[in-house]
Amino acid sequence: IRVLVTRLKTLKNEEVTVPNALILNGEVTNYSALSREAGLVLRVTVSIGYDVPWRQVEAMLVQAAKATTGVLQTPEPYVLQRELGATAVL
């Protein structure tokens, strides 16, 4: 942490420089603060076209989550369909 910037080291061993003004004026999400005790819910947005069988995509996403190291099996991973867009399911 410096006067004008904060430097962060990523998991890929990259150094990212973030202006402190951005940190002070924005939202900071700390994914590691409570994750060891209470777990962590991660979300991802996926858009698929109407011509794609969404049940198949849903099954593939759940299968991928279950196969991911560190993902709890209970409660079971799930897919939440949020909306039907003009050209895609979100």
RODREN-970519 format. One record per residue: residue number from 1; x, y, z of N, C-alpha, C, O in turn; residue in one letter. Coordinates in nm, 3 decimals, m for minus. Example, Ala and Ser with C-alpha at 12.3 -4.5 7.8 and 13.67 -1.06 7.14 Angstrom:
2
nugu = 1	npx = 1.319	npy = m0.569	npz = 0.780	capx = 1.230	capy = m0.450	capz = 0.780	cpx = 1.320	cpy = m0.330	cpz = 0.780	opx = 1.424	opy = m0.332	opz = 0.846	torse = a;
nugu = 2	npx = 1.285	npy = m0.225	npz = 0.708	capx = 1.367	capy = m0.106	capz = 0.714	cpx = 1.290	cpy = 0.003	cpz = 0.787	opx = 1.341	opy = 0.114	opz = 0.804	torse = s;
end
This chain:
90
nugu = 1	npx = 0.086	npy = m0.118	npz = 0.000	capx = 0.000	capy = 0.000	capz = 0.000	cpx = 0.090	cpy = 0.123	cpz = 0.000	opx = 0.178	opy = 0.137	opz = 0.085	torse = i;
nugu = 2	npx = 0.066	npy = 0.211	npz = m0.095	capx = 0.139	capy = 0.337	capz = m0.106	cpx = 0.039	cpy = 0.453	cpz = m0.090	opx = m0.080	opy = 0.430	opz = m0.070	torse = r;
nugu = 3	npx = 0.087	npy = 0.574	npz = m0.098	capx = 0.002	capy = 0.691	capz = m0.080	cpx = m0.104	cpy = 0.699	cpz = m0.190	opx = m0.220	opy = 0.727	opz = m0.161	torse = v;
nugu = 4	npx = m0.065	npy = 0.677	npz = m0.315	capx = m0.157	capy = 0.693	capz = m0.427	cpx = m0.210	cpy = 0.563	cpz = m0.485	opx = m0.315	opy = 0.563	opz = m0.550	torse = l;
nugu = 5	npx = m0.140	npy = 0.451	npz = m0.464	capx = m0.181	capy = 0.324	capz = m0.524	cpx = m0.166	cpy = 0.209	cpz = m0.425	opx = m0.093	opy = 0.218	opz = m0.327	torse = v;
nugu = 6	npx = m0.238	npy = 0.102	npz = m0.454	capx = m0.223	capy = m0.024	capz = m0.381	cpx = m0.181	cpy = m0.129	cpz = m0.483	opx = m0.241	opy = m0.139	opz = m0.590	torse = t;
nugu = 7	npx = m0.080	npy = m0.206	npz = m0.451	capx = m0.033	capy = m0.311	capz = m0.541	cpx = m0.079	cpy = m0.446	cpz = m0.487	opx = m0.062	opy = m0.477	opz = m0.369	torse = r;
nugu = 8	npx = m0.138	npy = m0.525	npz = m0.577	capx = m0.189	capy = m0.656	capz = m0.540	cpx = m0.117	cpy = m0.763	cpz = m0.621	opx = m0.087	opy = m0.742	opz = m0.739	torse = l;
nugu = 9	npx = m0.090	npy = m0.876	npz = m0.561	capx = m0.029	capy = m0.988	capz = m0.630	cpx = m0.138	cpy = m1.092	cpz = m0.657	opx = m0.206	opy = m1.135	opz = m0.565	torse = k;
nugu = 10	npx = m0.155	npy = m1.131	npz = m0.782	capx = m0.259	capy = m1.227	capz = m0.819	cpx = m0.209	cpy = m1.370	cpz = m0.800	opx = m0.091	opy = m1.393	opz = m0.774	torse = t;
nugu = 11	npx = m0.301	npy = m1.465	npz = m0.814	capx = m0.266	capy = m1.606	capz = m0.805	cpx = m0.170	cpy = m1.648	cpz = m0.918	opx = m0.099	opy = m1.747	opz = m0.905	torse = l;
nugu = 12	npx = m0.170	npy = m1.573	npz = m1.027	capx = m0.082	capy = m1.601	capz = m1.140	cpx = 0.052	cpy = m1.531	cpz = m1.126	opx = 0.130	opy = m1.524	opz = m1.221	torse = k;
nugu = 13	npx = 0.078	npy = m1.479	npz = m1.007	capx = 0.201	capy = m1.408	capz = m0.975	cpx = 0.217	cpy = m1.279	cpz = m1.057	opx = 0.329	opy = m1.241	opz = m1.093	torse = n;
nugu = 14	npx = 0.106	npy = m1.214	npz = m1.086	capx = 0.108	capy = m1.086	capz = m1.156	cpx = 0.089	cpy = m0.976	cpz = m1.052	opx = 0.021	opy = m0.996	opz = m0.951	torse = e;
nugu = 15	npx = 0.148	npy = m0.862	npz = m1.077	capx = 0.128	capy = m0.748	capz = m0.988	cpx = 0.030	cpy = m0.652	cpz = m1.054	opx = 0.052	opy = m0.606	opz = m1.166	torse = e;
nugu = 16	npx = m0.078	npy = m0.622	npz = m0.983	capx = m0.180	capy = m0.531	capz = m1.033	cpx = m0.174	cpy = m0.405	cpz = m0.948	opx = m0.175	opy = m0.412	opz = m0.826	torse = v;
nugu = 17	npx = m0.168	npy = m0.290	npz = m1.013	capx = m0.166	capy = m0.161	capz = m0.944	cpx = m0.304	cpy = m0.099	cpz = m0.953	opx = m0.357	opy = m0.078	opz = m1.062	torse = t;
nugu = 18	npx = m0.362	npy = m0.069	npz = m0.837	capx = m0.496	capy = m0.011	capz = m0.831	cpx = m0.486	cpy = 0.125	cpz = m0.764	opx = m0.433	opy = 0.137	opz = m0.654	torse = v;
nugu = 19	npx = m0.537	npy = 0.230	npz = m0.831	capx = m0.536	capy = 0.362	capz = m0.767	cpx = m0.620	cpy = 0.361	cpz = m0.639	opx = m0.730	opy = 0.305	opz = m0.638	torse = p;
nugu = 20	npx = m0.571	npy = 0.422	npz = m0.534	capx = m0.644	capy = 0.425	capz = m0.408	cpx = m0.777	cpy = 0.498	cpz = m0.420	opx = m0.872	opy = 0.467	opz = m0.348	torse = n;
nugu = 21	npx = m0.786	npy = 0.595	npz = m0.510	capx = m0.913	capy = 0.665	capz = m0.533	cpx = m1.020	cpy = 0.567	cpz = m0.580	opx = m1.137	opy = 0.580	opz = m0.543	torse = a;
nugu = 22	npx = m0.981	npy = 0.471	npz = m0.661	capx = m1.076	capy = 0.370	capz = m0.708	cpx = m1.125	cpy = 0.284	cpz = m0.592	opx = m1.244	opy = 0.251	opz = m0.585	torse = l;
nugu = 23	npx = m1.036	npy = 0.249	npz = m0.503	capx = m1.072	capy = 0.167	capz = m0.387	cpx = m1.163	cpy = 0.245	cpz = m0.293	opx = m1.262	opy = 0.191	opz = m0.243	torse = i;
nugu = 24	npx = m1.131	npy = 0.371	npz = m0.267	capx = m1.209	capy = 0.452	capz = m0.175	cpx = m1.347	cpy = 0.487	cpz = m0.230	opx = m1.442	opy = 0.501	opz = m0.153	torse = l;
nugu = 25	npx = m1.359	npy = 0.502	npz = m0.362	capx = m1.486	capy = 0.543	capz = m0.423	cpx = m1.569	cpy = 0.426	cpz = m0.473	opx = m1.680	opy = 0.446	opz = m0.522	torse = n;
nugu = 26	npx = m1.517	npy = 0.305	npz = m0.461	capx = m1.589	capy = 0.190	capz = m0.514	cpx = m1.617	cpy = 0.086	cpz = m0.408	opx = m1.598	opy = 0.108	opz = m0.288	torse = g;
nugu = 27	npx = m1.663	npy = m0.026	npz = m0.454	capx = m1.695	capy = m0.138	capz = m0.367	cpx = m1.583	cpy = m0.241	cpz = m0.373	opx = m1.534	opy = m0.273	opz = m0.481	torse = e;
nugu = 28	npx = m1.543	npy = m0.290	npz = m0.259	capx = m1.438	capy = m0.392	capz = m0.251	cpx = m1.501	cpy = m0.519	cpz = m0.194	opx = m1.560	opy = m0.515	opz = m0.086	torse = v;
nugu = 29	npx = m1.489	npy = m0.630	npz = m0.264	capx = m1.542	capy = m0.757	capz = m0.219	cpx = m1.427	cpy = m0.845	cpz = m0.173	opx = m1.338	opy = m0.878	opz = m0.251	torse = t;
nugu = 30	npx = m1.429	npy = m0.883	npz = m0.046	capx = m1.325	capy = m0.969	capz = 0.010	cpx = m1.380	cpy = m1.111	cpz = 0.014	opx = m1.458	opy = m1.146	opz = 0.103	torse = n;
nugu = 31	npx = m1.341	npy = m1.193	npz = m0.083	capx = m1.392	capy = m1.329	capz = m0.091	cpx = m1.331	cpy = m1.422	cpz = 0.014	opx = m1.389	opy = m1.527	opz = 0.043	torse = y;
nugu = 32	npx = m1.219	npy = m1.387	npz = 0.069	capx = m1.152	capy = m1.478	capz = 0.162	cpx = m1.184	cpy = m1.451	cpz = 0.309	opx = m1.155	opy = m1.537	opz = 0.392	torse = s;
nugu = 33	npx = m1.240	npy = m1.338	npz = 0.343	capx = m1.259	capy = m1.300	capz = 0.483	cpx = m1.342	cpy = m1.402	cpz = 0.562	opx = m1.301	opy = m1.443	opz = 0.671	torse = a;
nugu = 34	npx = m1.455	npy = m1.444	npz = 0.511	capx = m1.543	capy = m1.535	capz = 0.583	cpx = m1.552	cpy = m1.673	cpz = 0.520	opx = m1.622	opy = m1.760	opz = 0.572	torse = l;
nugu = 35	npx = m1.485	npy = m1.694	npz = 0.410	capx = m1.503	capy = m1.819	capz = 0.335	cpx = m1.458	cpy = m1.943	cpz = 0.410	opx = m1.517	opy = m2.049	opz = 0.391	torse = s;
nugu = 36	npx = m1.358	npy = m1.934	npz = 0.493	capx = m1.310	capy = m2.052	capz = 0.567	cpx = m1.413	cpy = m2.100	cpz = 0.669	opx = m1.426	opy = m2.220	opz = 0.692	torse = r;
nugu = 37	npx = m1.484	npy = m2.007	npz = 0.729	capx = m1.582	capy = m2.043	capz = 0.833	cpx = m1.720	cpy = m2.074	cpz = 0.775	opx = m1.781	opy = m2.175	opz = 0.809	torse = e;
nugu = 38	npx = m1.768	npy = m1.986	npz = 0.688	capx = m1.906	capy = m1.997	capz = 0.642	cpx = m1.919	cpy = m2.046	cpz = 0.499	opx = m2.030	opy = m2.066	opz = 0.450	torse = a;
nugu = 39	npx = m1.808	npy = m2.065	npz = 0.430	capx = m1.815	capy = m2.103	capz = 0.289	cpx = m1.836	cpy = m1.981	cpz = 0.202	opx = m1.844	opy = m1.868	opz = 0.252	torse = g;
nugu = 40	npx = m1.846	npy = m2.003	npz = 0.074	capx = m1.857	capy = m1.893	capz = m0.021	cpx = m1.945	cpy = m1.934	cpz = m0.136	opx = m1.929	opy = m2.043	opz = m0.191	torse = l;
nugu = 41	npx = m2.039	npy = m1.850	npz = m0.173	capx = m2.125	capy = m1.876	capz = m0.288	cpx = m2.070	cpy = m1.796	cpz = m0.405	opx = m2.061	opy = m1.673	opz = m0.398	torse = v;
nugu = 42	npx = m2.033	npy = m1.866	npz = m0.510	capx = m1.982	capy = m1.799	capz = m0.629	cpx = m2.090	cpy = m1.798	cpz = m0.736	opx = m2.171	opy = m1.890	opz = m0.744	torse = l;
nugu = 43	npx = m2.089	npy = m1.695	npz = m0.818	capx = m2.188	capy = m1.689	capz = m0.926	cpx = m2.118	cpy = m1.655	cpz = m1.056	opx = m2.013	opy = m1.591	opz = m1.058	torse = r;
nugu = 44	npx = m2.179	npy = m1.700	npz = m1.161	capx = m2.128	capy = m1.678	capz = m1.296	cpx = m2.247	cpy = m1.650	cpz = m1.386	opx = m2.351	opy = m1.714	opz = m1.369	torse = v;
nugu = 45	npx = m2.235	npy = m1.559	npz = m1.479	capx = m2.343	capy = m1.530	capz = m1.572	cpx = m2.312	cpy = m1.598	cpz = m1.704	opx = m2.204	opy = m1.581	opz = m1.760	torse = t;
nugu = 46	npx = m2.408	npy = m1.673	npz = m1.752	capx = m2.394	capy = m1.745	capz = m1.879	cpx = m2.514	cpy = m1.710	cpz = m1.965	opx = m2.627	opy = m1.713	opz = m1.917	torse = v;
nugu = 47	npx = m2.490	npy = m1.678	npz = m2.090	capx = m2.598	capy = m1.652	capz = m2.184	cpx = m2.598	cpy = m1.762	cpz = m2.290	opx = m2.493	opy = m1.796	opz = m2.344	torse = s;
nugu = 48	npx = m2.715	npy = m1.815	npz = m2.319	capx = m2.725	capy = m1.915	capz = m2.424	cpx = m2.837	cpy = m1.874	cpz = m2.520	opx = m2.934	opy = m1.812	opz = m2.479	torse = i;
nugu = 49	npx = m2.823	npy = m1.909	npz = m2.645	capx = m2.924	capy = m1.879	capz = m2.745	cpx = m3.048	cpy = m1.965	cpz = m2.725	opx = m3.041	opy = m2.070	opz = m2.662	torse = g;
nugu = 50	npx = m3.161	npy = m1.920	npz = m2.779	capx = m3.285	capy = m1.994	capz = m2.764	cpx = m3.282	cpy = m2.128	cpz = m2.836	opx = m3.361	opy = m2.217	opz = m2.804	torse = y;
nugu = 51	npx = m3.191	npy = m2.144	npz = m2.933	capx = m3.183	capy = m2.270	capz = m3.006	cpx = m3.102	cpy = m2.377	cpz = m2.932	opx = m3.093	opy = m2.490	opz = m2.979	torse = d;
nugu = 52	npx = m3.044	npy = m2.341	npz = m2.818	capx = m2.963	capy = m2.434	capz = m2.738	cpx = m3.052	cpy = m2.495	cpz = m2.630	opx = m3.124	opy = m2.423	opz = m2.562	torse = v;
nugu = 53	npx = m3.047	npy = m2.629	npz = m2.614	capx = m3.130	capy = m2.692	capz = m2.510	cpx = m3.083	cpy = m2.653	cpz = m2.369	opx = m2.979	opy = m2.700	opz = m2.323	torse = p;
nugu = 54	npx = m3.159	npy = m2.568	npz = m2.303	capx = m3.113	capy = m2.511	capz = m2.176	cpx = m3.102	cpy = m2.615	cpz = m2.065	opx = m3.019	opy = m2.599	opz = m1.975	torse = w;
nugu = 55	npx = m3.184	npy = m2.719	npz = m2.068	capx = m3.172	capy = m2.824	capz = m1.965	cpx = m3.037	cpy = m2.895	cpz = m1.976	opx = m2.977	opy = m2.933	opz = m1.875	torse = r;
nugu = 56	npx = m2.990	npy = m2.912	npz = m2.100	capx = m2.858	capy = m2.974	capz = m2.121	cpx = m2.747	cpy = m2.883	cpz = m2.068	opx = m2.654	opy = m2.930	opz = m2.003	torse = q;
nugu = 57	npx = m2.758	npy = m2.754	npz = m2.095	capx = m2.660	capy = m2.657	capz = m2.045	cpx = m2.663	cpy = m2.655	cpz = m1.893	opx = m2.558	opy = m2.652	opz = m1.829	torse = v;
nugu = 58	npx = m2.782	npy = m2.655	npz = m1.835	capx = m2.796	capy = m2.657	capz = m1.690	cpx = m2.726	cpy = m2.779	cpz = m1.631	opx = m2.651	opy = m2.767	opz = m1.534	torse = e;
nugu = 59	npx = m2.749	npy = m2.895	npz = m1.689	capx = m2.687	capy = m3.019	capz = m1.641	cpx = m2.535	cpy = m3.012	cpz = m1.653	opx = m2.463	opy = m3.059	opz = m1.565	torse = a;
nugu = 60	npx = m2.486	npy = m2.955	npz = m1.761	capx = m2.341	capy = m2.944	capz = m1.781	cpx = m2.279	cpy = m2.849	cpz = m1.679	opx = m2.170	opy = m2.875	opz = m1.628	torse = m;
nugu = 61	npx = m2.347	npy = m2.739	npz = m1.648	capx = m2.295	capy = m2.644	capz = m1.550	cpx = m2.290	cpy = m2.706	cpz = m1.410	opx = m2.193	opy = m2.687	opz = m1.337	torse = l;
nugu = 62	npx = m2.394	npy = m2.779	npz = m1.373	capx = m2.397	capy = m2.845	capz = m1.241	cpx = m2.288	cpy = m2.952	cpz = m1.236	opx = m2.219	opy = m2.965	opz = m1.135	torse = v;
nugu = 63	npx = m2.273	npy = m3.029	npz = m1.343	capx = m2.169	capy = m3.132	capz = m1.348	cpx = m2.030	cpy = m3.069	cpz = m1.334	opx = m1.945	opy = m3.122	opz = m1.263	torse = q;
nugu = 64	npx = m2.006	npy = m2.957	npz = m1.402	capx = m1.877	capy = m2.889	capz = m1.393	cpx = m1.851	cpy = m2.839	cpz = m1.252	opx = m1.739	opy = m2.849	opz = m1.202	torse = a;
nugu = 65	npx = m1.955	npy = m2.786	npz = m1.187	capx = m1.938	capy = m2.738	capz = m1.049	cpx = m1.904	cpy = m2.854	cpz = m0.956	opx = m1.817	opy = m2.841	opz = m0.870	torse = a;
nugu = 66	npx = m1.973	npy = m2.966	npz = m0.972	capx = m1.947	capy = m3.083	capz = m0.887	cpx = m1.806	cpy = m3.138	cpz = m0.906	opx = m1.748	opy = m3.193	opz = m0.813	torse = k;
nugu = 67	npx = m1.752	npy = m3.123	npz = m1.026	capx = m1.618	capy = m3.176	capz = m1.057	cpx = m1.507	cpy = m3.079	cpz = m1.016	opx = m1.389	opy = m3.113	opz = m1.026	torse = a;
nugu = 68	npx = m1.543	npy = m2.960	npz = m0.970	capx = m1.445	capy = m2.859	capz = m0.934	cpx = m1.396	cpy = m2.882	cpz = m0.791	opx = m1.475	opy = m2.896	opz = m0.698	torse = t;
nugu = 69	npx = m1.265	npy = m2.887	npz = m0.776	capx = m1.204	capy = m2.907	capz = m0.645	cpx = m1.246	cpy = m2.795	cpz = m0.549	opx = m1.239	opy = m2.677	opz = m0.584	torse = t;
nugu = 70	npx = m1.288	npy = m2.834	npz = m0.430	capx = m1.324	capy = m2.736	capz = m0.328	cpx = m1.471	cpy = m2.701	cpz = m0.324	opx = m1.515	opy = m2.637	opz = m0.228	torse = g;
nugu = 71	npx = m1.548	npy = m2.742	npz = m0.424	capx = m1.692	capy = m2.714	capz = m0.423	cpx = m1.761	cpy = m2.820	cpz = m0.338	opx = m1.743	opy = m2.940	opz = m0.360	torse = v;
nugu = 72	npx = m1.840	npy = m2.775	npz = m0.241	capx = m1.912	capy = m2.868	capz = m0.153	cpx = m2.021	cpy = m2.939	cpz = m0.231	opx = m2.083	opy = m2.881	opz = m0.320	torse = l;
nugu = 73	npx = m2.045	npy = m3.064	npz = m0.197	capx = m2.152	capy = m3.140	capz = m0.260	cpx = m2.285	cpy = m3.120	cpz = m0.189	opx = m2.391	opy = m3.149	opz = m0.244	torse = q;
nugu = 74	npx = m2.279	npy = m3.069	npz = m0.064	capx = m2.399	capy = m3.038	capz = 0.011	cpx = m2.385	cpy = m2.899	cpz = 0.067	opx = m2.291	opy = m2.875	opz = 0.144	torse = t;
nugu = 75	npx = m2.471	npy = m2.806	npz = 0.036	capx = m2.583	capy = m2.820	capz = m0.056	cpx = m2.534	cpy = m2.836	cpz = m0.200	opx = m2.427	opy = m2.789	opz = m0.236	torse = p;
nugu = 76	npx = m2.614	npy = m2.903	npz = m0.278	capx = m2.577	capy = m2.934	capz = m0.415	cpx = m2.571	cpy = m2.806	cpz = m0.501	opx = m2.655	opy = m2.717	opz = m0.486	torse = e;
nugu = 77	npx = m2.471	npy = m2.796	npz = m0.590	capx = m2.464	capy = m2.681	capz = m0.681	cpx = m2.594	cpy = m2.672	cpz = m0.764	opx = m2.657	opy = m2.773	opz = m0.794	torse = p;
nugu = 78	npx = m2.631	npy = m2.549	npz = m0.799	capx = m2.755	capy = m2.531	capz = m0.876	cpx = m2.737	cpy = m2.420	cpz = m0.978	opx = m2.641	opy = m2.343	opz = m0.972	torse = y;
nugu = 79	npx = m2.831	npy = m2.413	npz = m1.071	capx = m2.834	capy = m2.309	capz = m1.173	cpx = m2.962	cpy = m2.229	cpz = m1.154	opx = m3.070	opy = m2.286	opz = m1.141	torse = v;
nugu = 80	npx = m2.948	npy = m2.097	npz = m1.151	capx = m3.064	capy = m2.009	capz = m1.137	cpx = m3.084	cpy = m1.936	cpz = m1.269	opx = m2.999	opy = m1.857	opz = m1.310	torse = l;
nugu = 81	npx = m3.196	npy = m1.962	npz = m1.333	capx = m3.228	capy = m1.891	capz = m1.457	cpx = m3.292	cpy = m1.758	cpz = m1.418	opx = m3.399	opy = m1.755	opz = m1.358	torse = q;
nugu = 82	npx = m3.223	npy = m1.648	npz = m1.451	capx = m3.267	capy = m1.516	capz = m1.407	cpx = m3.366	cpy = m1.450	cpz = m1.500	opx = m3.463	opy = m1.389	opz = m1.455	torse = r;
nugu = 83	npx = m3.343	npy = m1.462	npz = m1.630	capx = m3.431	capy = m1.389	capz = m1.721	cpx = m3.426	cpy = m1.446	cpz = m1.861	opx = m3.335	opy = m1.520	opz = m1.898	torse = e;
nugu = 84	npx = m3.526	npy = m1.411	npz = m1.936	capx = m3.529	capy = m1.441	capz = m2.077	cpx = m3.504	cpy = m1.311	cpz = m2.151	opx = m3.588	opy = m1.221	opz = m2.151	torse = l;
nugu = 85	npx = m3.389	npy = m1.301	npz = m2.215	capx = m3.355	capy = m1.181	capz = m2.287	cpx = m3.416	cpy = m1.179	cpz = m2.426	opx = m3.485	opy = m1.273	opz = m2.465	torse = g;
nugu = 86	npx = m3.391	npy = m1.074	npz = m2.500	capx = m3.445	capy = m1.060	capz = m2.635	cpx = m3.388	cpy = m1.166	cpz = m2.728	opx = m3.457	opy = m1.214	opz = m2.819	torse = a;
nugu = 87	npx = m3.263	npy = m1.204	npz = m2.706	capx = m3.200	capy = m1.301	capz = m2.795	cpx = m3.137	cpy = m1.418	cpz = m2.722	opx = m3.081	opy = m1.506	opz = m2.785	torse = t;
nugu = 88	npx = m3.145	npy = m1.420	npz = m2.588	capx = m3.078	capy = m1.526	capz = m2.515	cpx = m3.143	cpy = m1.547	cpz = m2.378	opx = m3.213	opy = m1.460	opz = m2.326	torse = a;
nugu = 89	npx = m3.116	npy = m1.664	npz = m2.321	capx = m3.155	capy = m1.695	capz = m2.184	cpx = m3.040	cpy = m1.657	cpz = m2.095	opx = m2.926	opy = m1.696	opz = m2.122	torse = v;
nugu = 90	npx = m3.066	npy = m1.582	npz = m1.986	capx = m2.959	capy = m1.538	capz = m1.895	cpx = m2.978	cpy = m1.604	cpz = m1.760	opx = m2.899	opy = m1.580	opz = m1.669	torse = l;
end
